[in-house]
Amino acid sequence: MKKQAIAKLFHLVYGLYCRMTPLSKTAILFESSTGNNWTGSPRAIYEKMVELGLDRKYEIYISMKHPENAKVEGQAKLIKRRTFPYFRAFAKAGIWVTDSRMPLYLIKKDGVTCIQTWHGTPLKKLALDMDKLDMGGSVDLQKYQENFRRNTSRWDYLVSQNPYSTEIFRRCFDFHKEMLETGYPRCDVLFQKNTPEQVLELKKELGLPTDKKIILYAPTWRDDEYSQKGKYSYHDALDVDAMRQAFGGEAVLIIKYHYLVSSNTDWSKYEGFVYNFSQTADISPLYLVSDIMITDYSSVMFDYAILDRPMYFFCYDLEHYRDTLRGFYFDFEKTAPGPIVKTTRELVRAIQREKDSPDPVSLQRRAAFRRKFLPFDDGHASEKIVKLIEEIRS
């Protein structure tokens, strides 16, 4: 009841600001990950605007839960979520750019254009396609899907990374407006900064050794492993001791959990081998500095495939995740662009097998994966969205 009362209050406050605040054609509001961090495609689009000097042409707001901790270039005004400036900015902005759902109390005024970039190509079933739901507490699936449909009805444009996503997004989001098949703006950097000189500089900035290989471990969250609603505690089956024994002399391990995962793991005993970047907002620099990536069912596989580097899929709970939690859109075992393993021992062996000479089958699967899922990404998605913004406001 408390949550419902708060939502009603926010709806009332926002409604007052909508009546008091004229809509501005030159005001744009950006938000990524529901304000949890400043990353992804909204950030990439904004930074392209800064590069082009458009942050001085527009009145730009960035919505965050903790703007006091953010470092943002350009002239944007940082606003704290659920404060009076936040409601005023949403009431004023003629363009909303986001990569996630927004609270339903933010009613879209006539004349507002919403550009939804979303946050990944789906393997796991989404939204209206889901037939089960366990996302951190008791949630009614029918109500969840009804609210999802209300949310997507506010989107005017939706960004897609590939034709596969376009087809799924149309159905699972019940989306019938304009699809932007541009690839993901957040992936532009993987084209633009993928040089030995830039990668070396990134390693230095991140405090990583420059004389060792980098292994990136980036798993997703589990719907049924949570400490409270919306906060997930991830039980990790990876044997870090075995990884250090196998690769500690030649490589280091970057750990990057999903931002929804609350992990209090003490990595101090692995100092010099484990580098924990779980609290780091932007994963793109970690993609660029890594030589290989270990993941599971995360959409990071689609973005990392741009770099055409080895991937390994540590799926110790494959049957449970596929058959009980979510369900998949495609045959993951046949399509994954790298070996699928269920134990750390298998993982170590798979990496060691390919260390000196890549497996031809893995190379073929990676090539097929890129053809299917990365036909639009070309390093210029941000420019295309910025051009659209200019056209909308002209």
C-alpha positions as CSV (number, residue, x, y, z in Angstrom):
1,M,0.0,0.0,0.0
2,K,2.9,2.4,0.8
3,K,4.3,1.9,-2.7
4,Q,0.9,2.6,-4.3
5,A,0.5,5.8,-2.2
6,I,3.9,7.0,-3.3
7,A,3.0,6.3,-6.9
8,K,-0.2,8.3,-6.6
9,L,1.7,11.2,-5.0
10,F,4.2,11.2,-7.8
11,H,1.4,11.1,-10.3
12,L,-0.2,14.1,-8.7
13,V,3.1,16.1,-8.5
14,Y,4.0,15.3,-12.1
15,G,0.5,16.3,-13.2
16,L,0.8,19.7,-11.5
17,Y,4.2,20.3,-13.3
18,C,2.6,19.2,-16.6
19,R,0.0,21.9,-16.2
20,M,2.4,24.6,-15.1
21,T,5.3,23.8,-17.5
22,P,5.1,24.5,-21.2
23,L,6.6,21.8,-23.5
24,S,9.9,22.8,-25.0
25,K,11.0,21.6,-28.5
26,T,14.6,22.1,-27.5
27,A,14.5,20.2,-24.2
28,I,15.7,16.6,-24.2
29,L,15.7,14.2,-21.3
30,F,18.1,11.2,-21.1
31,E,17.9,8.2,-18.7
32,S,19.7,4.9,-18.7
33,S,19.1,1.8,-16.6
34,T,16.2,3.5,-14.8
35,G,18.7,6.0,-13.4
36,N,20.9,3.4,-11.8
37,N,23.9,4.4,-13.9
38,W,24.9,6.5,-16.8
39,T,25.8,4.2,-19.6
40,G,24.5,2.3,-22.6
41,S,22.9,3.8,-25.7
42,P,21.4,7.0,-24.1
43,R,24.9,7.9,-23.0
44,A,26.4,7.2,-26.4
45,I,23.8,9.4,-28.1
46,Y,24.3,12.2,-25.7
47,E,28.1,12.0,-26.1
48,K,27.7,12.2,-29.8
49,M,25.7,15.4,-29.4
50,V,28.5,16.8,-27.2
51,E,31.0,15.9,-29.9
52,L,28.9,17.8,-32.4
53,G,28.4,20.7,-30.1
54,L,24.6,20.1,-29.9
55,D,24.6,20.1,-26.1
56,R,24.8,23.9,-26.3
57,K,22.0,24.0,-28.8
58,Y,19.5,22.0,-26.7
59,E,18.5,22.1,-23.1
60,I,19.5,18.6,-21.9
61,Y,18.6,16.8,-18.7
62,I,20.0,13.5,-17.5
63,S,18.0,11.7,-14.9
64,M,19.9,9.7,-12.2
65,K,19.4,8.2,-8.8
66,H,22.8,9.5,-7.7
67,P,23.8,12.5,-9.8
68,E,26.3,13.6,-7.1
69,N,28.5,10.6,-8.0
70,A,28.4,11.1,-11.8
71,K,31.0,12.5,-14.1
72,V,29.3,13.8,-17.3
73,E,30.9,15.8,-20.0
74,G,29.1,18.7,-21.8
75,Q,26.4,21.1,-20.7
76,A,23.7,18.7,-19.5
77,K,21.9,19.3,-16.3
78,L,22.0,16.3,-13.9
79,I,18.7,15.8,-12.0
80,K,18.0,13.4,-9.2
81,R,15.1,11.0,-9.8
82,R,11.8,11.6,-8.0
83,T,12.6,15.2,-7.0
84,F,10.8,18.3,-8.1
85,P,13.5,19.1,-10.8
86,Y,13.0,15.6,-12.2
87,F,9.2,16.0,-12.6
88,R,9.7,19.5,-14.1
89,A,12.2,18.2,-16.6
90,F,10.0,15.4,-17.8
91,A,7.1,17.8,-18.1
92,K,9.2,20.2,-20.1
93,A,11.2,17.9,-22.4
94,G,9.9,17.4,-25.9
95,I,12.1,14.3,-26.4
96,W,12.7,11.4,-24.0
97,V,15.6,9.1,-24.7
98,T,15.7,5.9,-22.5
99,D,16.8,2.3,-22.6
100,S,14.4,0.9,-20.1
101,R,10.8,1.1,-18.9
102,M,9.7,4.3,-17.2
103,P,7.3,4.7,-14.3
104,L,3.7,4.8,-15.3
105,Y,3.1,8.0,-13.4
106,L,5.1,9.8,-16.1
107,I,2.2,10.4,-18.5
108,K,3.4,11.4,-21.9
109,K,2.1,14.8,-22.9
110,D,0.9,15.5,-26.5
111,G,3.9,16.6,-28.6
112,V,6.5,14.5,-26.7
113,T,8.6,12.0,-28.7
114,C,10.0,9.0,-26.9
115,I,13.0,7.2,-28.4
116,Q,13.4,3.8,-26.7
117,T,16.9,2.3,-27.4
118,W,16.3,-0.8,-25.2
119,H,19.3,-2.6,-23.7
120,G,20.1,-5.7,-25.5
121,T,19.3,-8.4,-28.1
122,P,17.1,-11.0,-26.4
123,L,17.9,-14.6,-25.8
124,K,15.6,-14.8,-22.8
125,K,11.8,-14.4,-23.3
126,L,10.6,-10.9,-22.7
127,A,7.5,-9.0,-21.6
128,L,4.3,-10.3,-23.4
129,D,6.1,-13.5,-24.5
130,M,6.8,-14.6,-20.9
131,D,4.6,-17.4,-19.5
132,K,6.2,-17.4,-16.1
133,L,7.5,-14.8,-13.8
134,D,9.8,-14.8,-10.7
135,M,11.5,-11.5,-10.5
136,G,12.2,-10.8,-6.9
137,G,9.0,-11.5,-5.0
138,S,5.4,-12.2,-5.7
139,V,4.4,-10.5,-9.0
140,D,1.3,-11.2,-11.0
141,L,2.2,-12.1,-14.5
142,Q,-1.0,-10.7,-16.1
143,K,-0.6,-7.4,-14.2
144,Y,3.1,-7.2,-15.1
145,Q,2.3,-7.7,-18.8
146,E,-0.5,-5.2,-18.7
147,N,1.8,-2.6,-17.2
148,F,4.4,-3.5,-19.8
149,R,2.0,-2.8,-22.6
150,R,1.0,0.5,-21.0
151,N,4.7,1.4,-20.9
152,T,5.5,0.5,-24.5
153,S,2.5,2.4,-25.7
154,R,4.4,5.6,-25.0
155,W,7.3,4.7,-27.3
156,D,7.5,6.4,-30.7
157,Y,10.7,4.8,-31.9
158,L,12.4,1.6,-30.9
159,V,16.0,0.8,-31.7
160,S,16.9,-2.7,-33.0
161,Q,20.2,-4.4,-33.4
162,N,19.1,-7.0,-36.0
163,P,16.1,-8.3,-38.0
164,Y,15.7,-11.0,-35.4
165,S,15.2,-8.4,-32.6
166,T,12.8,-6.4,-34.8
167,E,10.5,-9.4,-35.2
168,I,10.6,-10.2,-31.5
169,F,10.2,-6.6,-30.3
170,R,7.1,-6.1,-32.5
171,R,5.4,-9.0,-30.8
172,C,6.7,-9.0,-27.2
173,F,6.3,-5.3,-26.8
174,D,3.2,-5.0,-28.9
175,F,5.0,-2.2,-30.7
176,H,3.6,-0.9,-34.0
177,K,5.4,2.4,-34.5
178,E,8.7,3.1,-36.1
179,M,11.6,0.6,-35.7
180,L,15.1,2.1,-36.0
181,E,17.3,-0.7,-37.4
182,T,20.5,1.2,-36.7
183,G,22.4,-1.2,-34.4
184,Y,23.1,-0.1,-30.9
185,P,24.7,3.3,-30.3
186,R,26.4,1.8,-27.2
187,C,28.4,-0.4,-29.6
188,D,29.9,2.4,-31.7
189,V,32.9,2.6,-29.3
190,L,33.8,-1.0,-30.1
191,F,34.5,0.1,-33.7
192,Q,36.0,3.5,-32.9
193,K,38.4,2.5,-30.1
194,N,39.5,-1.0,-31.1
195,T,43.2,-0.2,-31.8
196,P,46.2,-1.5,-29.9
197,E,47.2,2.1,-28.9
198,Q,43.7,2.8,-27.5
199,V,43.4,-0.5,-25.8
200,L,46.7,0.0,-24.1
201,E,45.6,3.4,-22.8
202,L,42.4,1.9,-21.5
203,K,44.3,-0.8,-19.6
204,K,46.4,1.9,-17.9
205,E,43.3,4.0,-17.0
206,L,41.6,1.0,-15.5
207,G,44.7,0.0,-13.5
208,L,45.1,-3.3,-15.3
209,P,48.5,-5.0,-16.1
210,T,49.6,-4.4,-19.6
211,D,51.8,-7.5,-19.8
212,K,49.1,-10.1,-19.2
213,K,46.1,-11.4,-21.0
214,I,42.7,-10.2,-19.8
215,I,39.8,-12.6,-19.1
216,L,36.4,-10.9,-18.7
217,Y,33.7,-12.7,-16.7
218,A,30.3,-11.1,-17.2
219,P,27.4,-13.3,-16.1
220,T,23.7,-12.2,-16.0
221,W,21.4,-12.3,-13.0
222,R,19.0,-15.1,-12.0
223,D,15.3,-14.2,-11.6
224,D,14.9,-16.5,-8.6
225,E,18.0,-15.5,-6.6
226,Y,17.1,-12.3,-4.8
227,S,17.6,-10.7,-1.4
228,Q,14.5,-8.5,-1.8
229,K,12.3,-7.3,-4.7
230,G,14.5,-5.8,-7.4
231,K,17.8,-6.8,-5.7
232,Y,19.5,-10.0,-6.8
233,S,22.1,-12.1,-5.0
234,Y,24.0,-14.2,-7.4
235,H,25.2,-17.6,-6.4
236,D,28.3,-18.0,-8.5
237,A,29.6,-21.5,-9.3
238,L,32.8,-20.3,-10.9
239,D,35.9,-21.8,-9.0
240,V,38.2,-18.7,-8.9
241,D,40.9,-20.7,-7.2
242,A,41.0,-23.1,-10.1
243,M,41.0,-20.2,-12.6
244,R,44.0,-18.7,-10.8
245,Q,45.9,-21.9,-10.7
246,A,45.4,-22.4,-14.4
247,F,45.9,-18.9,-15.7
248,G,47.3,-16.8,-12.9
249,G,50.8,-16.7,-14.3
250,E,49.7,-15.3,-17.7
251,A,46.3,-13.6,-17.2
252,V,44.1,-11.7,-14.9
253,L,40.4,-12.1,-14.3
254,I,38.0,-9.1,-14.6
255,I,34.7,-9.7,-12.8
256,K,31.7,-7.7,-13.9
257,Y,28.3,-8.6,-12.4
258,H,25.0,-7.3,-13.7
259,Y,24.1,-4.0,-12.1
260,L,21.0,-5.6,-10.5
261,V,23.2,-8.0,-8.5
262,S,24.1,-7.0,-5.0
263,S,27.4,-8.8,-4.3
264,N,29.5,-8.4,-1.1
265,T,32.2,-10.9,-2.1
266,D,35.6,-10.1,-0.6
267,W,38.1,-10.5,-3.4
268,S,41.1,-9.4,-1.4
269,K,42.7,-12.9,-1.3
270,Y,42.8,-12.8,-5.1
271,E,44.7,-9.5,-5.3
272,G,46.8,-9.4,-8.4
273,F,44.5,-11.9,-10.2
274,V,40.9,-10.7,-9.7
275,Y,39.9,-7.2,-10.6
276,N,36.3,-6.5,-9.6
277,F,34.5,-3.9,-11.8
278,S,31.0,-4.9,-10.8
279,Q,30.2,-1.3,-9.7
280,T,31.6,0.2,-12.9
281,A,28.7,1.6,-15.0
282,D,30.1,1.1,-18.5
283,I,31.2,-2.3,-19.6
284,S,32.4,-1.2,-23.0
285,P,36.0,-0.5,-21.9
286,L,36.1,-3.9,-20.3
287,Y,35.1,-5.5,-23.7
288,L,37.9,-3.6,-25.4
289,V,40.7,-4.6,-23.0
290,S,39.7,-8.2,-22.7
291,D,41.2,-11.0,-24.8
292,I,38.4,-13.4,-24.1
293,M,35.0,-13.3,-22.4
294,I,33.2,-15.8,-20.2
295,T,29.5,-15.2,-19.8
296,D,26.3,-17.3,-19.7
297,Y,22.9,-16.1,-21.0
298,S,23.6,-12.4,-20.9
299,S,23.0,-10.2,-23.9
300,V,26.7,-9.1,-23.6
301,M,27.4,-12.0,-26.0
302,F,25.8,-10.0,-28.9
303,D,27.8,-6.8,-28.3
304,Y,31.1,-8.6,-27.6
305,A,30.7,-10.5,-30.9
306,I,31.5,-7.3,-32.7
307,L,35.1,-7.7,-31.6
308,D,35.3,-11.3,-33.0
309,R,37.2,-12.5,-29.9
310,P,36.8,-15.9,-28.2
311,M,33.7,-16.4,-25.9
312,Y,33.0,-19.2,-23.5
313,F,29.6,-19.9,-21.9
314,F,29.7,-21.1,-18.3
315,C,26.2,-22.4,-18.0
316,Y,26.2,-24.6,-14.9
317,D,22.4,-24.2,-14.5
318,L,21.4,-24.4,-18.2
319,E,18.4,-26.7,-17.9
320,H,17.0,-24.9,-14.9
321,Y,17.5,-21.4,-16.4
322,R,16.1,-22.5,-19.8
323,D,13.2,-24.7,-18.7
324,T,12.2,-23.2,-15.4
325,L,13.1,-19.5,-15.2
326,R,12.7,-17.9,-18.6
327,G,12.8,-20.0,-21.7
328,F,14.8,-19.0,-24.8
329,Y,13.9,-17.6,-28.2
330,F,16.4,-19.8,-30.1
331,D,18.4,-23.0,-29.7
332,F,21.1,-21.6,-27.5
333,E,23.2,-24.8,-27.5
334,K,23.4,-24.8,-31.3
335,T,23.8,-21.1,-31.8
336,A,26.1,-19.9,-29.0
337,P,29.3,-18.4,-30.6
338,G,31.6,-20.5,-28.4
339,P,31.8,-23.6,-26.2
340,I,29.1,-24.2,-23.6
341,V,30.5,-25.7,-20.4
342,K,29.0,-26.6,-17.0
343,T,32.0,-26.8,-14.7
344,T,35.1,-24.7,-14.1
345,R,37.2,-27.7,-15.0
346,E,35.5,-27.9,-18.4
347,L,35.9,-24.2,-18.8
348,V,39.6,-24.3,-18.1
349,R,40.1,-27.1,-20.6
350,A,38.1,-25.3,-23.3
351,I,40.2,-22.1,-22.9
352,Q,43.5,-24.1,-22.9
353,R,42.5,-26.0,-26.0
354,E,42.0,-22.8,-28.0
355,K,44.8,-20.8,-26.4
356,D,47.3,-21.5,-29.2
357,S,45.0,-22.4,-32.2
358,P,41.4,-21.4,-32.4
359,D,38.9,-24.2,-33.0
360,P,37.6,-24.1,-36.6
361,V,34.1,-24.9,-35.3
362,S,34.2,-22.0,-32.9
363,L,35.3,-19.7,-35.7
364,Q,32.5,-20.8,-37.9
365,R,29.9,-20.4,-35.2
366,R,31.2,-16.9,-34.4
367,A,31.0,-15.9,-38.0
368,A,27.5,-17.2,-38.4
369,F,26.5,-15.5,-35.1
370,R,27.8,-12.1,-36.4
371,R,25.9,-12.5,-39.7
372,K,22.6,-13.2,-37.9
373,F,22.8,-10.7,-35.0
374,L,25.1,-7.9,-36.1
375,P,24.1,-6.8,-39.7
376,F,23.3,-3.2,-38.6
377,D,26.1,-2.3,-36.3
378,D,28.7,-0.2,-38.1
379,G,30.0,2.3,-35.6
380,H,27.6,5.1,-36.7
381,A,24.4,4.3,-34.8
382,S,24.7,7.3,-32.5
383,E,25.0,9.6,-35.5
384,K,21.8,8.2,-37.0
385,I,19.8,8.8,-33.8
386,V,21.2,12.3,-33.4
387,K,20.2,13.1,-37.0
388,L,16.7,11.8,-36.1
389,I,16.6,14.1,-33.1
390,E,17.5,17.0,-35.2
391,E,14.8,16.1,-37.7
392,I,12.2,15.8,-35.0
393,R,12.9,19.2,-33.6
394,S,13.3,21.0,-36.9
